[in-house]
Amino acid sequence: MTSGRTAKKAPSWQGQRGAPTRFILLRHGQTPLSVERRYSGRGNPDLTAEGLRQARAAAERVAREDGIGAIVTSPLSRARATADEVAALTGVDVVEHPGLIENDFGRWEGLTFTEASELDPQIHREWLSDITVPAPGGESFAQVAERIADTKNDLLERYSGQTVVLVSHVTPIKLMLRDALRVGPELLFSLHLDLASVSIAEYFDDGGSVVRLVNDAAHWH
């Protein structure tokens, strides 16, 4: 026998009752620069044949998630091509958002770790431990963090309560996860994210957040 009152959704472990906004964070597939382990920021390489295979496998993994309402991508071609694979399987249109673009590595763009450290030894050492230090002619991680915070707030407003696939790059995804976990900048230097990997973060209306998945890349390995 029912009481006649409207049933309420059971609270989460954190006490929230409303549906969260769910971000499925997808890193793009392989490019020629990632093969050679070169800094790849605002440069615009395409996916390799292997990168396209990774993107298709990742799309199949993402498409298993329920209720995808939007696909939002960095405008760089490696991310857009990965997002298009998700769109092909889900039938959801792709929207580009400049806030999801990768860190600007300035004059280190296209260089290896060793080449950048030899070119600017002191700045490179400082950059590796201080998020306020930018690459010469580029962005600092702190500047990217501010951009990602604004982007997150914009997306939460646009897609409140929905499941959204965000196709981006290693730095923005790490910063989104750092924000959801409420941890310090050390996460940027200690968390590894594979190409075409999937992570999931959820945000609640009361400001709470949880991370449900980090660096799932089993679908293409």
N, C-alpha and C positions, 0 to 999 in steps of 0.2 A: 504494500500500500504506500503510495507516495504522499508527501505532505502538502503538495500543491505549490511549494516554493520552487523557484528556478534553481536547478542544480548548478553549483559553482565548480569551476575547474580546480582540480587539486593543485595546491601550490608546489613549486619546484623545491629542491633541497635548499635553495637560497631564500625561499619564501615568496617568490614572485608567482602571480596567478595569470598574468597576461601572456599572450603569445609573443615570443621574442622575434626580433629581426635577425635572420640567419644569414651569415655571410659564408659562402663556400669560396675559399681563397685558392685560386688555381694559378700556379706559376706556368709560364710559357714553356714550350719545348726547346730542344737543342738548336743552336745557331752555330755558324762557323767560329764565332768568337768564344762561345762556351766550350767548344771542342778543344781550343788552344788555351783555355783558361785565361782569357784576356778580359780586362775591365770593359764592360758593355753597359753603357748608360743610355745617353740620348742618341747614340748611333743607331742605325736602323737596319741591321742585317735581317734577312729572311730566315725562316726555318730551314734546316737541312732536311734531307729525306728522312733521316732518323728522327729529327725533331717533329716532322709531320706525323710519323708513326706514333711517337709519344703523345702528341696532341690528340690523335684519334683514340688512343687507349684511355687517355685521361677523360676525354669526352664521354666515353662509354661508362667510366666510373662515376662521373658527375651525374650523368643522366639517370642513374639509379636512385638519386635523392628525390624525395617526394616534393611536389608543389613548387618547382622552380618558376618564379614569377618574372625574373629579369636576368639579363646577362649584361654586365657592365665591364668594359675593357679599357686598358691603356690604349692610346692611339697608335703606339709603335707597332710595326707590322708583325713582329714575332708574337706579340700578345693578341693582336687582332686575328691573325690566322688561327691561333689556338682557340679563341672565342668562337670563331666561325664553325669550328668542328663541333663545339657544344651546341651551337644554334642548329646545325644540321640534324642533330639527333633529337633535340627537344622541341624544335619549332618556335622557339622564343627568339625575338629580334635582339640584335646586339646594339648596345648604346656605348659610344665612346665617352670617356671622362678623362680630361687632362690631368686630374689630380692623382691618377693611378700610374703615371709615368715613372720610370726608373730614376734613381739618383743621377745627377749630372756629375760625371767624373772629370770634367774639364780636360786638361791636356793629358790626363792619364787614359783617356778613352782609347781603347784598342791596344793598350800596353799590357804586358804580363806584370805580375806582382814584382818580379825581379827588375824588370825594366823601369817601372815606376819608382822603386826604391833607389835605384841607381841614379835616376834623373833628379829626384828631389829627396835625398836621404833623410834629412831632418824632418821635413814636413810629412813625409810618408810615415815615419815612426810616430810622430804626434797624432796623425790621423787615425792610426790603428788603435789608439787608446783614448782619444778625446773626441766626442761626437760633435763638439763645436768647431773643430778644425775642418775647413773645406779642402777638397782637392784644388790645386791651382786652377783658377778659372771656372770652378764648379761649385757644387753645393756641399754643405756639411750635412751629416746625418741629422743634426738638430733642426736644420732648415727643412729637411724632408719630413721630419716628424711633425712639424707645424703644418705642413701641407697635408699630410695624411690625416691629422686630427680634423682639419677643416673638411677634407673629403669624406671622412667617416660621418661627421655630423650632417653633411649634405645628403649622403646616401641614406642615413637613418631617417631623415625627414621625408625623402622622396619615396622610400620603400618600407615604411613602418609596418612591422608585422609580417613581412614577406620573406621568402627564401630567395637570395640573390647570389648569382655566381659573379665573383669579381676576378677577372683575369689580369694579372699584373706581373710584377718582377720581384726579385728576391728581397730588396730593401723595403719597398712598401708593404709586402706581406709580413716580413719580420716586425715592422713597426705596428701593423694592425694587431698582430698577435701580442706584442709587448703591451699595447694599450689595453687589450682585453684581459691580459693576465695581471696588469698593474705591477709590473716589475721594472727594474732599472735598465740603463743602457747596456749593461753587460750582455744582455740577451742578444744584441746585434752581433757580438763577436763570438758567441758560443753556440748559437743555434745554426744547424745546417738544414738547408732546404734543397731538395733535389729538383732537377728540371721536371716539369709536368707533374709536380706533386700537388696534393690536395690537403688543405687544412680547413678547419671549420671553427668559427667563432659566433657566439650568439650575444645579442644585446637586448636588454629588457627596458621597458619604459621608465622604470625607477632608477635607471643608471647602472644597474648591475650588468655583469657580463661573465660569460664562461667560455672556455676553449674546450671543444669536444674532440678535436682531431688535429694532429700536427704531422706534416710531412709524410702522408700516405703516398707512396710511389710504387706500391706492389703491382699495380695494374700494367706497368710497362717494363718492369725489370725481368 
